[in-house]
Amino acid sequence: MIDKTHNNNTEKVFPSGEDLEGAGNIVIIGAGLCGSLLALRLAQRGYNVNVYESRPDLRFTDISAGRSINLALSDRGFKGLRLAGVEDKARELCIPMKGRLMHDTEGNTFASNYSGRDNEYINSISRGDLNGMLLTEADKYNNLTIHFNTECETVDLDTNTVHFKNRNTRETFKITADVIFGTDGAGSELRKSYFLQRKFLFSFSQNFLTHGYKELEIPAAADGSHQISKDYLHIWPRGEYMLIALPNLDGSFTVTLFLGHEEGEYNFKDLDTEDKIKTFFQAQFPDALALIPNIADEFANNPTGALGTIKCSPWHYKGNTLILGDAAHAVVPFYGQGMNASFEDVAVLDGIIDKYERDWETIFKTYQSVRKADADAIGELAEENYYEMRDHVANPIFKKKRQLEMQLEKHFPEQYFSKYSMVTFNENIGYHEAMTKGRAQDKAILNMIADNEIDLNDDLSILLKVVQEKTNNIIDDDNVAKTMHH
């Protein structure tokens, strides 16, 4: 089945129940990062897979406008890529970032590594390059076909039929499949069908931040090198707003401004002239402004994106349909885990398919039961981390906490993991467990700092024991409180 190039413009219709080469027929709506990895993995398992993507093939068309064009790939994401045998190809597209480099208004910087352990870092990677690599790998399977420029209009849950429109010809058609997966992002049409068709009790919430984002660019130097260090994720924390920058392979940086839509002294609505934009940047981010030559044009022409969290339940309908990734649990980008969580979705689902192959109703129920709490947790963690990145990273108490955690991780690499390390680098701990333990650890350490119980020159083994004891006490107290609420 390998090395067969297919024609993406040729429609293949597999009637429900028809079993080609002994494999069930699957439709996936959306060929973004989650959908392309899911399609690749299901094809590897032998299923006949058709993927329908509303946009053109990103390998031949620039469709990045308005979307974050580079992302932070870490251990949970690599777990999903490893499962599909493409981890090494993804690593070739990565730039390692060992920590945060904070910039103050005077242009001074200070570094904060992500971990006290060696070789723990996150990776800047181009969304388009990674997605393109996954699509190219998918092209190698003759039981997998990707149809571009094909927009899902609705899904009939009773008949398991998807209604599509070809964006080029405007023609409409429908496809019936054994199983339908919705990996069509935060605006998922499959999720919308769950809500509108009222076949079951469906809970849905969408929470937007009052802040949005706009992307800018620091170009490469004349010789193609990076103008600032490529070894860090750069952050300009300013309380009510912040700027971040991630390196690209071509020497440029993708810069993202997070700012209130209408609130605050500075906001997107009021920054409506070149003078206002440059005055704002000169006052708040002078060292960044010097590196962004086209800031006025980019500010005017690049869209302002919204930032929101989506939670819903259930994710599936009978054994027929399932939503994954952002379609089920979109998160804000401040933990760098949206893509990683989506890739981990695929890995978790794959493990459950191993146990219940072809029993889709059991697979879907089991998947939601083991994944929902983790998906909710990363949504909460991502919103929390926004305030940490924006407000706390330059705070003296926070910096002392980070110093202690770095020392504990360095000297006790198997015994201590910060909340960030558990979330980002420990693929064997679920998001919910990482959140619960991490919050308790944070509370324990911050209380100790506030009460002057921590001296970084004290015996680290004693400090570790005290932190662990206080953490466990907080977790026990929280568990008792939950029991009393019931």
C-alpha positions in Angstrom: 0.0 0.0 0.0 3.0 2.3 0.1 4.3 4.8 -2.4 1.1 5.2 -4.4 0.4 8.8 -5.4 -3.3 9.5 -5.6 -5.2 12.2 -7.3 -6.8 14.5 -4.7 -9.4 15.8 -7.1 -10.9 12.4 -7.7 -13.9 11.7 -5.4 -14.2 8.3 -3.9 -17.6 7.3 -2.5 -17.7 4.3 -0.2 -21.3 3.3 0.7 -21.9 2.4 4.3 -21.2 -1.2 5.0 -19.1 -1.8 2.0 -15.9 -3.3 3.3 -12.9 -2.8 1.0 -10.0 -5.1 1.6 -11.5 -6.0 4.9 -11.3 -2.5 6.3 -14.2 -0.3 7.5 -14.7 3.0 5.6 -13.9 6.1 7.5 -14.5 9.8 6.8 -12.5 12.5 8.5 -13.6 16.1 8.3 -10.6 18.4 8.4 -7.0 17.8 7.3 -5.3 20.0 9.8 -2.7 18.8 12.2 -5.0 16.5 14.2 -6.9 15.2 11.2 -3.9 14.4 9.1 -2.2 12.5 12.0 -5.4 10.6 12.7 -5.9 9.8 9.0 -2.3 8.6 8.7 -2.6 6.3 11.8 -6.0 4.8 10.7 -4.6 4.1 7.2 -1.6 2.4 8.8 -4.1 0.3 10.7 -5.6 -0.8 7.4 -8.8 1.3 7.3 -10.1 2.9 4.1 -9.9 6.6 4.9 -11.3 9.6 3.1 -10.3 13.1 4.4 -12.2 16.2 3.4 -10.6 19.6 3.9 -12.3 22.9 3.1 -9.0 24.8 2.3 -6.7 24.2 -0.6 -3.6 22.0 -0.2 -1.3 24.1 2.0 1.8 22.5 0.4 1.0 24.6 -2.7 -0.9 27.5 -1.4 -0.2 30.1 1.3 -3.1 29.9 3.7 -1.4 31.0 7.0 -3.1 34.4 7.3 -4.8 34.8 10.7 -3.5 31.5 12.1 -0.5 31.0 14.3 2.2 29.9 11.9 4.6 28.4 14.3 3.9 26.3 17.4 5.6 24.7 20.3 6.0 20.9 19.9 6.9 18.9 23.0 6.8 15.4 24.4 3.0 14.7 24.2 3.0 15.7 20.5 6.1 13.6 19.8 4.3 10.6 21.4 1.6 10.8 18.7 4.1 11.4 15.9 6.2 8.5 17.1 3.1 6.2 16.9 2.8 7.0 13.2 6.5 6.6 12.6 7.2 10.3 11.7 8.9 11.6 14.8 12.3 11.9 13.1 10.8 13.8 10.2 9.2 16.2 12.6 12.4 16.8 14.5 14.1 17.9 11.3 11.6 20.8 11.2 12.2 21.9 14.8 14.2 24.6 16.5 14.9 23.7 20.2 14.0 26.4 22.7 15.5 25.7 26.2 13.7 28.3 28.1 12.1 31.8 28.2 14.1 34.9 27.6 12.4 37.9 29.2 12.8 41.4 27.9 12.1 44.5 30.1 11.3 48.0 28.8 15.0 49.0 29.1 16.0 46.3 26.7 17.6 44.1 29.5 17.0 40.4 29.3 17.1 37.5 31.7 16.7 33.8 30.9 14.6 31.2 32.7 15.1 27.6 31.5 12.0 25.4 31.2 13.6 22.6 33.3 16.4 21.8 35.7 16.9 18.5 33.8 19.2 18.3 30.9 17.7 17.9 27.4 14.2 19.1 28.3 13.1 21.8 25.9 10.2 22.7 23.7 10.5 23.1 19.9 9.4 25.9 17.6 8.0 24.3 14.5 6.1 25.7 11.5 2.4 24.7 11.4 2.5 24.6 7.6 5.7 22.5 7.4 4.5 20.0 10.0 1.0 19.7 8.4 2.6 19.4 5.0 4.9 16.6 6.2 1.9 14.7 7.6 0.0 15.1 4.3 3.0 13.9 2.3 3.3 10.8 4.5 -0.5 10.3 4.1 0.0 10.4 0.3 2.0 7.1 0.5 -1.1 5.1 1.4 -3.5 4.0 -1.3 -6.2 3.3 1.2 -6.2 7.0 2.2 -7.4 9.9 0.0 -7.5 13.6 0.8 -10.0 15.9 -0.9 -9.1 19.6 -0.7 -11.4 22.6 -1.3 -14.3 20.5 0.0 -16.4 22.1 2.7 -18.5 20.2 5.2 -22.0 21.8 5.4 -23.7 19.5 7.8 -23.7 15.9 9.1 -26.9 13.9 9.3 -26.4 11.9 12.5 -29.3 9.5 11.8 -27.9 8.3 8.4 -24.2 8.9 9.1 -24.1 11.0 6.0 -21.9 14.1 5.5 -23.0 16.8 3.1 -20.2 18.6 1.3 -19.8 21.5 -1.1 -16.9 21.7 -3.6 -15.5 25.2 -3.2 -14.2 25.3 -6.8 -17.3 24.0 -8.6 -19.9 25.0 -6.0 -21.4 21.5 -6.5 -22.8 19.7 -3.5 -22.6 16.0 -2.8 -23.0 13.6 0.1 -20.9 10.8 1.5 -22.1 8.0 3.8 -19.5 6.2 5.9 -19.2 3.6 8.7 -17.5 6.1 11.0 -17.1 9.9 10.9 -14.4 11.8 12.7 -14.6 15.5 13.2 -11.2 17.1 13.4 -12.4 20.4 11.9 -11.2 22.7 14.6 -12.9 25.2 17.0 -15.6 25.9 14.4 -16.4 22.2 13.9 -19.4 21.4 11.7 -19.8 18.0 13.3 -19.9 19.6 16.8 -22.5 22.0 15.4 -24.6 19.1 14.2 -24.5 17.6 17.7 -25.9 20.8 19.0 -28.5 21.6 16.3 -30.0 18.2 15.7 -30.8 17.6 19.3 -30.4 13.8 19.1 -29.1 13.7 22.7 -28.3 16.0 25.6 -25.3 18.0 24.5 -23.4 20.4 26.8 -21.3 23.2 25.2 -19.4 26.2 26.5 -17.2 28.7 24.7 -15.3 31.2 26.7 -13.4 34.1 25.0 -10.7 36.1 26.6 -11.0 39.9 26.5 -7.6 39.8 24.8 -6.9 39.0 21.1 -3.7 38.5 19.2 -1.9 39.8 16.1 1.1 38.3 14.4 4.1 40.3 13.2 7.6 39.4 12.0 11.2 39.9 12.9 12.9 39.2 9.5 16.2 37.3 9.2 19.5 39.3 9.2 21.0 40.0 5.8 23.1 36.9 6.0 20.1 34.7 6.9 20.9 34.4 10.6 18.6 35.1 13.5 18.8 38.7 14.8 18.2 37.6 18.4 18.9 34.2 20.1 17.0 31.3 18.5 17.5 29.2 21.7 14.7 30.8 23.6 11.0 31.7 23.4 11.2 35.5 23.8 8.7 37.2 26.1 8.1 40.9 26.7 5.7 40.7 29.8 3.9 43.9 30.5 1.1 43.1 32.9 -2.0 43.9 30.8 -0.4 42.7 27.6 2.6 41.0 26.2 4.7 40.2 23.2 6.2 36.8 22.4 8.5 35.6 19.6 9.4 32.1 18.3 12.2 31.4 15.9 11.7 30.0 12.3 14.1 27.9 10.3 14.6 30.7 7.7 16.2 33.1 10.3 13.0 35.0 11.0 10.9 35.1 14.2 7.1 35.0 14.3 6.1 37.7 16.8 2.7 37.7 18.5 1.2 40.6 20.4 -1.5 39.7 23.0 -3.6 42.8 23.8 -7.1 43.7 24.9 -9.7 44.1 22.1 -11.1 47.3 23.6 -10.1 47.3 27.3 -7.1 49.0 28.9 -4.9 52.0 28.3 -3.7 50.3 25.1 -6.0 48.1 23.0 -6.4 46.9 19.4 -9.3 49.2 18.8 -7.4 52.4 19.6 -4.2 51.5 17.9 -5.5 52.6 14.5 -2.7 54.9 13.2 0.9 54.3 12.4 1.9 57.0 15.0 -0.1 55.3 17.7 1.3 51.9 16.9 4.9 53.1 16.9 4.4 55.2 20.0 3.0 52.2 21.8 5.9 49.9 20.8 8.5 52.6 21.5 7.3 52.9 25.0 6.7 49.2 25.8 8.8 47.1 23.4 11.6 49.4 22.1 14.1 46.6 21.4 11.4 44.6 19.5 10.3 47.7 17.5 13.9 48.1 16.2 13.7 44.6 14.7 10.3 44.9 13.0 10.7 47.2 10.0 7.3 46.7 8.5 5.3 47.0 11.7 2.7 49.6 10.5 1.9 47.5 7.3 1.8 44.3 9.2 -0.4 45.8 12.0 -2.8 47.1 9.5 -3.0 44.0 7.2 -2.7 41.1 9.6 -6.0 40.1 11.2 -6.6 40.3 14.9 -7.4 36.8 16.2 -9.7 35.8 19.0 -8.6 33.6 22.0 -11.1 31.2 23.4 -11.6 27.9 25.3 -14.2 25.3 24.2 -15.6 22.5 26.4 -18.4 20.2 25.4 -19.8 16.8 26.1 -20.4 14.1 24.8 -17.8 14.0 22.1 -19.5 11.1 20.3 -22.8 9.9 19.0 -23.4 6.2 19.3 -20.6 4.3 17.5 -20.9 6.5 14.5 -19.2 9.9 15.1 -16.4 11.3 17.3 -14.9 14.8 17.6 -11.2 15.2 18.5 -8.7 18.0 18.9 -9.9 21.6 18.9 -13.3 20.4 17.7 -13.8 18.8 21.2 -11.6 21.0 23.4 -10.1 24.1 21.9 -7.7 25.9 24.2 -5.9 29.3 24.3 -2.2 29.0 23.3 -0.4 29.9 26.5 0.8 26.5 27.5 1.8 25.6 24.0 -0.3 22.4 24.3 -3.1 22.8 21.8 -1.4 20.8 19.0 0.3 18.5 21.6 -3.1 17.7 23.2 -4.6 17.0 19.7 -1.7 14.6 18.9 -2.1 13.0 22.3 -5.8 12.5 21.5 -4.8 10.4 18.5 -2.4 8.3 20.7 -5.0 7.7 23.4 -7.6 6.8 20.8 -5.2 4.4 19.1 -4.5 2.6 22.3 -8.2 2.1 22.9 -8.7 0.8 19.3 -6.1 -1.8 20.1 -8.4 -3.2 22.8 -11.7 -2.9 21.1 -11.0 -3.0 17.4 -14.1 -2.4 15.3 -16.4 -2.0 18.3 -16.7 1.8 17.7 -19.4 2.5 20.3 -17.2 1.0 23.1 -14.1 2.7 21.7 -15.7 6.1 21.7 -17.3 5.7 25.2 -14.0 4.5 26.6 -12.1 7.3 24.9 -14.2 10.0 26.3 -14.2 8.5 29.8 -10.4 8.4 29.9 -9.7 11.7 28.0 -12.4 14.2 29.1 -10.8 15.2 32.5 -7.4 15.7 30.9 -8.9 17.8 28.1 -10.8 20.1 30.6 -7.6 20.4 32.6 -5.4 21.6 29.8 -8.0 24.2 29.0 -7.8 25.5 32.5 -4.0 25.4 32.7 -3.7 27.3 29.4 -5.8 30.2 30.7 -3.9 30.2 34.0 -0.5 30.3 32.2 -1.6 33.4 30.3 -1.7 35.4 33.5 1.6 33.7 34.7 3.4 34.7 31.4 1.9 38.1 31.3 2.1 39.1 35.0 4.2 36.8 37.0 7.4 35.8 35.2 9.2 39.0 36.2 7.8 38.9 39.8 10.5 38.4 42.4 8.5 35.7 44.3 7.8 33.8 41.1 11.5 34.1 40.2 12.5 32.7 43.6 10.0 29.8 43.2 11.5 29.0 39.7 15.0 29.1 41.2 14.0 26.5 43.8 12.2 24.3 41.3 15.2 24.4 38.9 17.5 23.3 41.7 15.2 20.5 42.8 14.8 19.2 39.2 18.6 19.4 38.7 19.5 17.5 41.9 16.5 15.2 42.1 15.6 14.6 38.5 13.5 11.5 39.2 11.8 12.9 42.3 10.7 16.4 41.5 8.8 17.8 38.5 7.4 21.3 38.4 3.9 21.8 37.1 5.3 23.0 33.8 7.5 19.9 33.5 4.7 17.5 34.3 2.5 19.2 31.7 5.1 19.7 29.0 7.8 16.9 29.4 6.1 14.0 31.1 3.9 12.2 28.6 3.1 9.5 31.2 1.2 11.9 33.5 -2.2 13.0 32.4 -3.0 16.7 32.2 -5.5 16.4 35.1 -3.0 14.7 37.4 -0.4 17.3 36.4 -2.8 20.1 37.1 -3.8 18.8 40.5 -0.3 18.0 41.8 1.2 21.0 40.1 -1.2 23.5 41.7 -0.7 22.0 45.1 3.1 22.2 44.7 2.9 25.8 43.6 0.7 26.7 46.6 3.1 24.9 49.0 6.2 26.6 47.6 4.6 30.1 47.4 3.3 29.8 50.9 6.8 28.8 52.1 8.3 31.8 50.3 5.7 34.2 51.7 6.4 32.8 55.2 10.2 33.1 54.7 10.6 29.4 55.2 12.8 28.9 52.1 16.5 29.7 51.9 18.0 28.6 48.6 21.2 27.8 50.5 19.5 25.3 52.8 20.0 21.5 52.3 18.0 20.7 49.1 17.1 17.2 50.3 15.4 18.7 53.3 13.6 21.3 51.2 12.4 18.6 48.8 11.0 16.6 51.7 9.2 19.6 53.1 7.8 20.6 49.7 6.5 17.0 49.2 4.9 16.8 52.6 3.2 20.2 52.3 2.1 19.3 48.7 0.5 16.0 49.9 -1.2 17.8 52.7 -2.8 20.3 50.3 -3.9 17.5 48.0 -5.4 15.6 51.0 -7.2 18.7 52.2 -8.6 19.4 48.7 -9.8 15.8 48.5 -11.6 16.1 51.9 -13.2 19.4 50.8 -14.5 17.8 47.6 -16.0 14.9 49.6 -17.7 17.4 52.0 -19.2 19.2 49.0 -20.9 16.0 48.0 
